[in-house]
Amino acid sequence: MPEESPKPQKPKKPAYSFQGSSPADSFLDIARIHHREAKQLLERAQQAQAEDRQEEARLLMDLYADRVKTAEEFESAARGEAGDPIVTGILDSLEENREPFVPYAPTFLSEEQLIPDAVPVVKDLSLKGRILSAVGWVGGLISK
């Protein structure tokens, strides 16, 4: 029986990190991911433009430009030219979302908006009239 040769396996990147690994390596990995996503977005934008879907193509091109910019930020962080882009992005978004403080200012009703002192008396004593007179009576109690 002939021996089967084992299939060559691709070297896998470990799911763990060594203590000696630098944050620059992780920044470069993230930059590679962003470049890959940017390439896919560019291809889809060109495909959408070829199929005459202009708005989708514009949106994908905007996303492409944003991905490239983010990848460049991670590359500069890996070179040590800038700080952590993730932390910078979080701090920038917090600053943008902060609204200026507006103190509470209660609104008051004027005398014209309040319930009038006199409630009209209903002479009709049918069911509808009884309900209206009960509402008028309650309104009279509230207004006093």
PyMOL commands that set and color helices and strands:
alter all, ss='L'
color gray80, all
select helices_A, chain A and resi 23-50+54-79+85-97+127-143
alter helices_A, ss='H'
color red, helices_A
deselect
rebuild
show_as cartoon
